[in-house]
Amino acid sequence: MKITKKPLNKISKKKSSKKIVSNKKRTLNNINKKKKRNITRTIEKRYNILIVVVILIMFVLSGGLFYFQVVKTSVYTEKLKNLTEVIVEGDSAPRGRIYDRNHKLLVDNKPKKVIYYKAVSGVTTSEEIDYAYKVADMIDVDYSRLLDYDLKYFWMKNNMEAANKKITDQEWKDLYERKLSLDDIQDLKLERITDEDLASFTERDYEASYIYYLMNVGYSFDEKIIKDSDVTDEEYALISENIDVLKGFNTKLDWEREYLYGDTLRTILGDVSSSKAGLPYELKDEYLAKGYELNDRVGINYLEYQYEDYLKGTKNTYEILENGSRKLISPGSRGNDIVLTIDIELQKAVEQIVIDNLYAAKKEPNTEFYNHSFVIIVDPKTGEILAMVGKQIVKVDGKYEIHDYTPQVVTSPVVIGSAVKGASHIVGYNTGALQIGEVRKDFCIKIAATPEKCSWTTLGSLNDITALKMSSNSYQYQTAIKVGKGNYVYNQPLYIDPEAFNIYRNTFAEFGLGISTGIDLPVESYGYKGDTSNPGNILDFAIGQFDTYTAAQLVQYVATIANNGQRMQLHLLKEVYSENSNLENPLYTYEPKVMNTVNTKQEYLDRVKLGFKAVVEPSGTGSGYMPLNINPAGKTGTSQSYADTDGDGIDDTETLTNTFVGFAPYDNPTFAFAVLSPNVSHYQNKTTYRTQVNQKISYEVSKKFFEIYK
C-alpha cells in the first residue's frame, strides 16, 4: 500500500500563519494595553498639572484679594469715598491786600451783609410771588432799574385770569391748532397789558415786582443776589429769622474792596467783579479755562486783573452729608498780599499838584482845548514806578470837575516834540552823521514844494551841547539829512534813503520809544508810526514830530539816558507776601530787569547827559523846570498837534503840546520823570499866549520828590 505524504511546507505554513496571527493579536493587545496605560498616565499627569494650576490660580486670587482688601484698603477706601462723596466749595474768599512800597495799606476787604435767593425744587410761581411780597415787607429795594417789560411780566404772572382774557377765542383756537405757540400767546398778553392795568400798582407792588425779577434772572438754580448794599441789621435779621417760611431765601456775609486812600491811584488799582455779576462776559472763557466758576468774583482790570493769581483767595471746601448738611473739609483763606512800588504819599502830592495846575490853567487864555496832563516818576536804576498820574478837567453844568485819567499814561500816545532829541543825537553819533563838539549854523531848511522848516528862533552857531540846550531843530535836520545820505540844496528836491527811518526807529526803540516798556499792566499802547517816507518826514522824525509815544515810553527813554544806556523794565509790583505774614519773608520779590542796553558808546551818552544838564541851566529852554539845588538834567519838548474840538471824533484844530523829561541828581540819578500836557495852546485866537502849566507841574513835582526823599 502506498502512502502519500502531505507536503510539509503547506502544513508548516498553516501552522506558521496561525502562530503569526496569534502573535499579532498578542502584540496588538500589548500595544493597546500600553496605550491604555499611557493614556491613563497622561490623564493623570494632566490632571495633576491642572490641580497645580488651579492651586496657583487660587493662590494668586487669594494673594490679590489679600492685597486689595488688606494692604490697599486705605487706597481703595479713599477712591470709593472720592467717587461717592459730594464736595462743594463755599462762597468767594476775600482777596489779598494791596500795600504801597512803605507798607501803607491801600486796599483791604470789609464785610458786607447779603440777602440772596437760590431756587428750591418744587416751588411754584404763585409761591415765588408770595415770597416776593413777604420779602418786600421786610426790606427796602431800589426798583429804579425795573423795566416796563418786567412790570408787565409780573402783572401777568400775578393776574393770570385777567391776562388770559386778553387772548381772543380765535387765538386760543390757533394755539390748539398749533398756528400759534405758547410764546406767541405770552407776547400777545404782554402787548395788551395797558398803563391802566399797571396804574393800580403800589410801592409794595413795585418792590415785589423787582424782587421777583431778581429771583428769576439768569440760570434757574444759580444764587441770585437780592440785596448786597446798605443792608441794615434789621433787614438782615428779619430774613435770617424767616428762612424756614421763605423757601430759597437766605443771608450771608460777603466782602467788598475798601480803598483807604479814596480815589488816589484808584483806576490803576483796578476793580473786582460783584457777587451779582460773577465772571465778566469778556473774560468768561479765560477764567473758566483756569477752573473758575461763573459766579466767582475776580479782578477785571488793571492791577486786580494783572495779579489775580496772587490776590485771589482760597474758598472753603465742604462735603455734602446724607442729611443735606455741610461738613467743612478745608477752610479757605484770604489771598496773598502784594506790595507796590508806588509811594502813596508822593502819589497824593503829585495828584494834587496836577489838579491845582489844571484849575489854574483853565483861567488863562488859549486853554479852551487843554484838559489833561500826565506825570510818571520812576527810579532809573530799577524801573520802579514811584508815582503815575493822569488827571482830566471837564466842565459839567457850568462847573469844572476833575476826572481820573491815569490809565492813559500807558494807553494814550501823543506827539512829544523835541524831548526826543537826546535819542536823535545818539543816531547821529552812531552813524557818523554827528561828531562830538561839531559846530553848525542854525538855518531854515527849504525842500522844493514844501514850507520852510526852522528852529523856534534863529540860534546862530551851535555845537552838539548847545544844540540840545537851545533845542535847535535845524541842528537835527542837518543830522537827519546825513543819516539819510541826502544832498541838501535850498529849495531843491531832496533824496533820502528810506533806510534812515529804520535807523532812527531802531535806535529810538533801544530807549523804549515805540515799543513795550514791559510795564505790568494788562494794556499798553506802543504808539503810532508814521506811514509815509517823504524826505521831509525824516526831518520831522528827528525832532519828535512824526511818530507818537506814551508818557510811560517817554519816562523809560529819559531813565535809560540817566542809567547810562541800560533800559530797565517798568513795573508796579515790588513784593508778594502770604496771608498773615505781617509782611515778612516775601514769597516773591521783583528783581530789576535790564530789557536791553543801548548800542552806543558811553562817551556819546555822556554828551547827551551834558546837553540835558545845560537845558535846565539859566538861558536853557528848560530853565525853571526843575530846582537847581537838586543838580538836575532834562529836556523840553513842544510839538504841533491836533485836537477834536467839536466832538465828532476827528482831530480838526491845530494845537501845541508841551512835554518835559528830566532826572536828578545829574551825577547819581535816583529820580526820573516825564510830564505831558497836550493841547496847551492853539492858533485860533489873536493872542499867541501859551500857558506854562507843563513847566509849573514839572518844577513842583521835582521839588516835592526831593522834599520827600531828602
C-alpha positions in Angstrom: 0.0 0.0 0.0 1.3 3.3 -1.0 1.3 6.0 1.5 1.0 9.5 0.2 2.7 12.2 2.3 1.4 15.7 2.5 3.8 18.4 1.7 5.4 19.7 5.0 5.7 23.2 3.7 2.0 23.6 3.4 1.4 22.2 6.9 4.1 24.4 8.4 2.7 27.4 6.5 -0.7 26.9 8.1 0.8 26.4 11.5 3.0 29.3 10.9 0.2 31.6 9.8 -1.8 30.7 12.8 1.1 31.4 15.0 1.7 34.7 13.3 -2.0 35.7 13.8 -1.8 34.8 17.4 1.4 36.8 17.8 -0.1 39.8 16.1 -3.1 39.6 18.5 -0.8 39.4 21.4 1.2 42.3 20.1 -1.9 44.4 19.4 -3.2 43.5 22.9 0.1 44.6 24.3 0.1 47.8 22.3 -3.5 48.5 23.4 -2.6 47.8 27.0 0.4 50.1 26.7 -1.7 52.8 25.1 -4.3 52.5 27.8 -1.5 52.8 30.4 0.0 55.8 28.5 -3.4 57.5 28.3 -4.0 56.9 31.9 -0.7 58.2 32.8 -1.2 61.3 30.5 -4.6 61.9 32.0 -3.2 61.6 35.5 -0.3 63.8 34.6 -2.6 66.5 33.1 -4.9 66.2 36.0 -2.0 66.8 38.3 -0.9 69.8 36.3 -4.5 71.2 36.3 -4.6 70.8 40.0 -1.3 72.7 40.4 -2.6 75.4 38.0 -5.8 75.7 40.0 -3.9 75.8 43.2 -1.7 78.5 41.7 -4.7 80.5 40.5 -6.3 80.2 43.9 -3.1 81.3 45.5 -2.9 84.4 43.1 -6.5 85.2 43.7 -6.1 84.9 47.4 -3.0 87.0 47.3 -4.7 89.6 45.2 -7.7 89.6 47.4 -5.5 90.0 50.4 -3.5 92.8 48.7 -6.6 94.7 47.7 -8.6 94.1 50.9 -5.8 94.4 53.4 -2.7 96.0 52.0 -4.5 98.6 49.8 -7.6 99.0 52.0 -6.9 102.7 52.7 -6.2 103.5 49.0 -9.5 102.0 47.6 -11.5 103.3 50.5 -10.3 106.7 49.6 -11.2 106.1 45.9 -14.6 104.9 46.9 -15.0 108.0 49.0 -14.0 110.2 46.1 -16.5 108.5 43.8 -19.4 108.7 46.2 -18.9 111.9 48.3 -20.1 115.3 47.0 -17.6 118.1 47.5 -18.6 121.7 47.1 -16.8 125.0 47.5 -18.1 127.9 49.6 -18.5 131.5 48.6 -15.7 133.5 47.1 -13.0 134.1 49.6 -11.6 137.6 50.4 -8.8 138.8 48.3 -5.3 139.7 49.3 -4.5 143.2 50.5 -2.5 145.8 48.5 0.1 148.0 50.1 2.4 150.8 48.9 6.2 150.5 49.0 6.3 151.7 52.6 3.7 149.1 53.6 0.9 151.6 53.9 -2.4 149.7 53.3 -4.1 150.8 50.1 -6.8 148.2 49.5 -8.4 146.0 52.1 -11.6 143.9 52.4 -14.6 144.9 54.5 -17.5 142.6 55.3 -21.0 143.3 53.9 -24.3 141.7 54.6 -26.0 139.9 51.6 -29.6 138.7 51.1 -29.9 136.2 48.4 -32.2 133.7 46.8 -31.5 130.2 45.5 -34.5 128.5 43.9 -35.7 125.3 45.6 -37.2 122.5 43.6 -41.0 122.3 43.7 -41.7 126.0 44.4 -44.5 127.2 42.2 -44.8 130.6 40.5 -47.6 131.7 42.9 -45.4 130.8 45.8 -42.5 132.8 44.4 -44.8 135.8 44.0 -46.0 135.4 47.6 -42.4 135.2 48.8 -41.6 138.4 46.8 -44.3 140.3 48.6 -43.3 139.0 52.0 -39.6 140.0 51.4 -40.8 143.4 50.1 -42.4 143.9 53.5 -39.1 143.1 55.2 -36.5 145.0 53.2 -36.2 148.2 51.1 -35.0 147.8 47.5 -34.3 150.3 44.8 -36.5 149.3 41.9 -35.5 152.3 39.6 -33.9 149.9 37.1 -37.1 147.9 36.7 -38.2 148.0 33.0 -41.8 148.2 31.7 -41.4 144.6 30.4 -40.6 143.4 33.9 -43.6 145.2 35.4 -45.9 143.8 32.8 -44.5 140.3 33.2 -45.0 140.4 37.0 -48.6 141.7 36.5 -49.3 138.9 34.0 -47.9 136.2 36.4 -49.9 137.7 39.3 -53.1 138.1 37.4 -53.3 135.0 35.2 -57.1 135.0 34.8 -57.2 138.7 33.7 -54.2 138.1 31.4 -55.9 135.1 29.8 -58.9 137.2 29.0 -56.7 139.4 26.8 -56.4 136.5 24.3 -59.3 136.0 21.8 -61.2 132.8 21.2 -59.7 132.6 17.7 -56.2 133.0 19.2 -56.8 130.2 21.7 -58.1 128.1 18.7 -54.9 128.9 16.8 -52.9 127.8 19.8 -54.8 124.5 19.9 -54.3 124.0 16.1 -50.6 124.9 16.6 -50.8 128.0 14.4 -49.6 129.9 17.5 -47.1 128.9 20.1 -47.2 129.5 23.9 -44.5 132.1 23.5 -46.7 133.9 20.9 -49.6 133.9 23.4 -47.4 135.2 26.1 -46.2 138.0 23.9 -49.7 138.9 23.0 -50.7 139.1 26.7 -47.7 141.4 27.4 -48.5 143.7 24.5 -52.1 144.1 25.7 -51.2 145.0 29.3 -52.1 148.7 29.5 -50.9 151.6 31.7 -54.4 151.3 33.3 -53.6 147.8 34.3 -50.4 148.9 35.9 -52.0 152.0 37.5 -53.1 150.1 40.5 -49.5 149.2 41.4 -48.4 150.5 44.8 -44.9 151.0 46.2 -45.2 147.5 47.6 -46.1 146.1 44.2 -43.1 147.8 42.6 -40.8 146.4 45.2 -42.2 142.9 45.0 -42.0 143.1 41.2 -38.3 143.9 41.4 -37.6 141.2 43.9 -39.5 138.7 41.7 -37.4 139.8 38.7 -34.2 139.3 40.7 -35.4 135.9 41.8 -35.7 134.7 38.2 -33.0 136.5 36.3 -30.2 134.3 35.0 -29.9 130.5 35.4 -32.7 128.8 37.4 -30.7 127.4 40.2 -28.0 130.0 40.5 -27.6 132.1 43.6 -29.4 135.4 43.0 -28.4 138.5 44.9 -31.5 140.3 46.1 -29.7 143.0 48.1 -26.0 143.4 48.9 -25.5 147.1 49.6 -26.8 149.1 52.6 -28.4 146.0 54.2 -29.5 147.1 57.6 -29.1 144.9 60.7 -32.9 144.7 61.0 -33.3 143.6 57.4 -30.6 141.0 57.8 -32.2 139.7 61.0 -35.7 139.5 59.6 -34.7 137.4 56.6 -32.4 135.2 58.7 -35.3 134.5 61.2 -37.7 133.6 58.4 -35.7 131.4 56.1 -37.9 128.4 57.0 -41.0 130.1 55.6 -39.2 131.9 52.8 -38.0 128.9 50.9 -34.8 129.6 49.0 -34.1 132.9 50.7 -31.1 133.2 53.0 -28.4 135.6 54.3 -24.6 135.5 54.3 -21.6 137.7 55.0 -19.7 138.6 51.9 -16.9 141.2 51.4 -16.1 144.2 49.3 -13.0 146.1 48.5 -12.2 149.1 50.6 -9.9 151.8 49.3 -8.2 153.6 52.2 -7.0 156.5 50.1 -10.2 157.1 48.2 -9.7 158.0 44.6 -5.9 158.2 44.8 -4.5 155.8 42.2 -8.0 154.3 42.1 -8.2 153.4 38.5 -4.8 151.7 38.3 -5.6 149.6 41.4 -8.4 148.1 39.3 -11.8 146.6 40.0 -13.3 143.3 41.2 -16.5 141.8 39.8 -19.5 141.9 42.0 -21.4 139.0 43.6 -24.2 139.6 41.1 -22.1 139.7 38.0 -19.5 136.9 38.7 -17.2 136.4 35.8 -17.4 139.3 33.3 -18.6 138.2 29.9 -15.5 139.4 28.0 -13.2 137.4 30.4 -15.5 134.4 31.0 -13.7 131.9 28.7 -10.3 132.9 30.1 -11.3 132.4 33.7 -13.4 129.2 33.0 -10.3 127.7 31.4 -8.5 128.3 34.7 -11.1 126.4 36.7 -13.2 129.4 37.9 -16.9 129.2 38.3 -19.4 131.5 36.7 -20.3 133.2 40.0 -16.7 133.7 41.2 -15.5 137.3 41.9 -12.4 138.1 40.0 -10.1 141.0 39.1 -11.5 142.6 35.9 -8.9 145.3 35.0 -5.5 146.8 35.8 -3.7 145.5 38.9 -6.6 143.5 40.3 -6.7 141.6 37.0 -2.9 141.6 36.4 -2.2 139.9 39.7 -5.4 137.8 40.1 -3.3 134.7 40.7 -1.7 136.3 43.7 -4.7 138.2 45.1 -7.5 135.5 44.7 -8.5 133.8 47.9 -9.0 130.1 48.6 -12.6 129.1 49.2 -13.9 126.9 52.0 -14.4 123.3 50.9 -17.4 121.3 52.2 -18.6 117.7 52.0 -22.4 117.3 51.5 -23.6 114.7 54.0 -26.5 112.4 53.5 -28.9 114.6 55.5 -28.0 117.5 53.2 -25.9 119.4 55.8 -22.4 120.5 55.0 -19.2 119.4 56.7 -16.1 121.7 56.5 -13.2 119.8 54.9 -10.8 122.5 54.2 -11.0 126.1 55.5 -10.5 128.9 53.0 -8.0 131.7 53.3 -7.5 135.2 52.1 -5.4 135.8 49.0 -1.7 136.8 49.1 -0.9 140.4 49.8 1.0 142.4 47.2 3.3 145.4 47.8 3.5 148.0 45.0 6.5 150.2 44.0 4.2 153.2 44.4 4.8 155.7 47.2 1.3 156.7 48.2 2.3 160.0 49.8 4.2 161.0 46.7 1.3 159.9 44.6 -1.2 162.0 46.6 1.1 165.0 46.4 1.6 164.7 42.6 -2.1 164.3 42.0 -2.8 167.4 43.9 -0.1 169.3 42.0 -1.7 168.3 38.7 -5.2 169.1 39.9 -4.3 172.6 41.2 -2.5 173.4 37.9 -5.4 172.2 35.8 -7.8 174.5 37.6 -5.3 177.4 37.4 -4.6 176.9 33.6 -8.3 177.0 32.7 -8.3 180.6 33.9 -5.7 181.5 31.3 -6.2 182.5 27.6 -5.9 179.9 24.8 -6.6 176.9 27.1 -10.0 176.0 25.6 -8.7 172.7 24.3 -6.3 171.9 27.1 -7.9 169.5 29.6 -5.4 166.9 30.9 -1.8 166.3 32.0 0.2 163.2 32.7 3.1 162.7 35.2 5.1 159.5 35.8 8.1 159.1 38.1 10.5 156.1 38.2 13.7 155.1 39.8 16.0 155.0 36.7 18.2 152.2 38.2 15.4 149.8 38.9 12.4 150.8 36.8 10.2 151.0 39.8 7.3 153.3 39.3 7.0 155.7 42.3 4.0 157.6 41.1 1.9 157.8 38.0 -0.9 160.4 37.5 -3.3 161.4 34.8 -6.0 164.0 35.5 -8.6 165.5 33.2 -10.7 168.6 33.8 -14.2 168.6 32.4 -16.9 171.2 32.6 -20.2 169.8 33.8 -23.3 172.1 34.2 -21.1 175.1 34.0 -18.6 173.9 36.7 -15.3 172.2 36.3 -14.8 168.7 37.6 -11.6 166.5 37.8 -11.7 163.0 36.4 -9.1 160.4 36.8 -7.1 159.8 33.6 -4.2 157.7 34.9 -4.6 154.7 32.7 -3.9 157.0 29.7 -0.3 157.3 31.0 0.2 153.9 29.2 -2.5 154.0 26.6 -2.6 157.5 25.1 0.3 158.3 22.8 1.0 161.9 21.8 3.4 163.8 19.5 6.1 164.8 22.0 8.4 167.1 20.1 11.9 168.0 21.0 12.2 165.8 24.1 13.4 163.0 21.8 16.5 164.9 20.6 18.7 163.0 23.0 18.0 159.8 21.1 18.4 161.7 17.8 21.9 162.8 18.9 22.7 159.1 19.5 21.6 158.2 16.0 23.9 160.9 14.6 26.9 159.8 16.8 26.4 156.1 16.0 26.2 156.7 12.2 29.0 159.3 12.0 26.5 161.9 10.9 27.4 163.9 14.0 30.7 164.4 15.7 31.3 165.3 19.3 31.7 169.0 19.5 30.7 169.6 15.9 29.7 173.2 15.3 26.9 174.0 12.9 25.0 177.1 11.9 21.3 177.2 12.7 19.3 178.0 9.5 15.9 177.1 7.9 15.7 174.1 5.7 13.7 174.5 2.5 12.8 171.5 0.4 11.2 172.1 -3.0 7.4 172.4 -2.9 7.3 172.3 1.0 7.2 175.0 3.6 10.4 176.1 5.4 11.4 174.1 8.4 13.1 176.2 11.1 14.0 176.3 14.7 11.8 178.2 17.2 14.1 181.2 16.6 17.4 181.9 14.8 20.1 180.4 17.1 23.4 181.2 15.3 26.3 178.7 15.6 25.8 175.7 17.9 27.7 172.6 18.9 26.2 169.3 20.0 25.7 170.5 23.6 24.3 173.9 22.9 22.0 172.4 20.2 20.3 170.4 22.9 20.4 173.3 25.4 18.6 175.7 22.9 16.6 172.9 21.3 17.7 173.6 17.7 15.6 171.9 15.1 18.0 172.9 12.3 20.9 171.0 14.0 18.7 167.8 14.0 17.6 168.4 10.4 21.2 168.5 9.2 22.0 165.3 11.1 18.9 163.5 9.6 19.9 164.5 6.1 23.4 163.0 6.6 21.9 159.8 8.1 19.6 159.6 5.0 22.6 160.1 2.7 21.0 163.2 1.3 22.5 166.2 -0.5 20.7 169.3 0.6 20.3 172.3 -1.7 18.0 175.2 -0.8 14.5 174.9 -2.4 15.6 171.8 -4.4 14.2 168.3 -4.2 15.9 166.2 -1.5 16.6 162.5 -1.8 16.6 160.5 1.5 17.4 156.8 1.8 14.3 155.2 3.3 16.5 153.1 5.4 17.1 156.2 7.5 13.6 155.7 9.1 14.7 152.2 10.2 17.9 153.5 11.6 16.1 156.1 13.7 13.3 153.8 14.8 15.7 151.0 15.8 17.8 153.4 18.0 14.7 155.0 19.5 13.4 151.6 20.4 16.5 150.9 22.3 15.5 153.7 24.6 11.9 152.4 24.9 10.3 154.7 22.3 7.8 152.9 20.0 7.9 149.5 21.8 6.7 147.9 25.0 8.1 149.3 28.3 7.4 145.9 29.9 5.0 147.6 32.4 3.0 145.1 34.4 -0.5 146.3 33.3 -2.8 144.3 31.0 -3.0 147.1 28.5 -0.3 149.3 26.9 -0.1 151.3 23.7 3.2 151.2 21.7 2.3 154.5 20.0 1.7 155.1 16.3 4.2 155.0 13.5 4.0 157.5 10.6 3.2 155.5 7.4 4.9 157.8 4.8 8.6 158.1 4.0 8.8 161.5 2.3 12.2 163.3 2.7 10.6 165.9 5.0 9.3 163.2 7.3 12.7 162.1 8.4 13.4 165.7 9.4 10.1 165.7 11.4 11.0 162.3 13.0 14.3 163.7 14.2 12.6 166.4 16.2 9.7 164.2 17.6 7.1 165.4 15.1 6.3 162.1 13.3 5.8 159.0 15.5 3.8 159.2 18.8 4.7 157.9 22.2 3.1 157.5 25.6 4.2 159.1 28.9 5.3 155.7 30.1 7.6 155.3 27.0 8.9 158.8 27.5 9.9 158.2 31.1 11.6 155.0 30.2 13.6 156.9 27.5 14.9 159.5 29.9 15.5 156.9 32.6 17.6 155.0 30.1 19.8 158.0 29.4 20.1 158.6 33.2 21.1 155.0 33.7 23.9 155.1 31.1 22.0 153.2 28.4 20.5 150.4 30.4 16.8 150.2 29.8 15.0 148.9 32.9 11.6 147.3 32.7 8.9 149.5 34.2 7.0 147.8 36.9 4.5 148.3 39.7 4.8 145.1 41.7 7.5 145.0 44.3 6.8 142.0 46.6 4.3 139.3 47.4 3.5 138.0 50.9 1.4 135.2 52.2 -1.7 135.8 54.4 -0.9 136.8 58.0 2.8 137.1 57.3 3.0 140.6 58.7 4.8 141.5 55.5 7.9 139.5 56.5 9.6 136.8 54.4 8.2 137.6 51.0 7.0 134.8 48.7 8.3 136.7 45.8 10.4 139.8 45.3 10.7 141.5 41.9 14.2 141.6 40.6 15.0 144.7 38.4 15.3 143.6 34.8 17.5 145.1 32.1 15.5 144.9 28.9 18.4 146.0 26.7 21.5 148.2 26.7 21.6 151.0 24.1 24.1 150.1 21.4 26.3 153.2 21.6 29.5 154.5 23.3 29.4 155.8 26.9 31.1 159.0 25.7 28.1 159.6 23.4 25.7 159.1 26.3 27.8 161.4 28.4 27.5 164.2 25.8 23.7 163.8 25.7 23.5 163.9 29.5 25.8 167.0 29.5 23.4 168.6 26.9 20.4 167.8 29.1 22.2 169.4 32.1 22.7 172.5 30.1 18.9 172.6 29.1 17.8 173.3 32.7 20.5 175.8 33.5 19.9 179.6 33.1 19.3 180.5 29.4 18.4 176.9 28.6 15.0 176.1 27.2 14.3 174.1 30.4 15.3 176.8 32.8 12.8 176.9 35.7 11.5 173.4 35.0 13.5 171.9 38.0 15.1 173.4 41.1 18.8 173.9 40.5 19.7 172.7 44.0 18.8 169.1 43.1 21.5 169.1 40.4 19.0 168.4 37.5 19.1 167.5 33.9 16.2 167.4 31.4 14.8 168.2 28.0 11.8 170.3 26.9 9.5 169.5 24.0 6.9 171.4 22.1 5.0 169.8 19.3 2.4 170.8 16.8 -0.6 168.5 17.3 -4.3 168.4 16.6 -7.4 168.3 18.9 -11.0 167.2 18.3 -12.8 170.5 19.1 -16.3 169.6 18.1 -16.7 166.1 19.5 -17.0 164.3 16.1 -14.1 162.0 16.7 -11.9 163.8 14.1 -8.9 165.9 15.2 -9.6 169.2 13.4 -7.8 172.0 15.2 -4.1 172.6 15.3 -2.8 173.0 18.8 0.5 172.9 20.8 1.6 170.2 23.1 4.3 170.6 25.8 6.4 167.8 27.2 9.3 167.6 29.7 11.6 164.8 30.7 14.2 165.1 33.5 16.4 163.3 36.0 18.4 164.1 39.2 20.9 164.3 40.7 22.8 164.5 37.5 25.9 162.5 38.7 23.9 159.8 40.5 20.2 159.8 39.4 17.6 158.4 41.8 14.7 160.2 40.1 13.5 160.3 36.5 10.1 161.7 35.4 8.1 162.8 32.4 5.4 165.4 32.2 3.0 165.7 29.2 0.3 168.4 28.7 -1.4 168.1 25.3 -3.2 171.0 23.6 -2.0 173.7 26.0 -2.5 176.4 23.3 -3.7 177.0 19.8 -3.7 179.5 16.9 -7.4 180.3 16.7 -7.3 183.5 18.8 -5.5 186.7 18.0 -3.2 186.2 21.0 -0.2 183.8 20.9 -0.3 183.3 24.7 0.8 179.9 25.9 0.2 178.7 29.4 3.3 177.5 31.3 1.3 174.7 33.0 3.8 172.0 32.0 6.7 174.0 33.4 4.9 174.6 36.7 3.9 170.9 37.1 7.5 169.8 36.3 9.0 172.2 38.8 6.6 171.4 41.6 6.8 167.7 41.1 10.6 167.5 41.1 10.7 169.8 44.1 8.2 167.7 46.0 10.1 164.5 45.3 13.3 165.8 46.9 11.3 167.1 49.8 10.1 163.6 50.5 13.3 161.8 49.5 15.9 164.2 51.1 
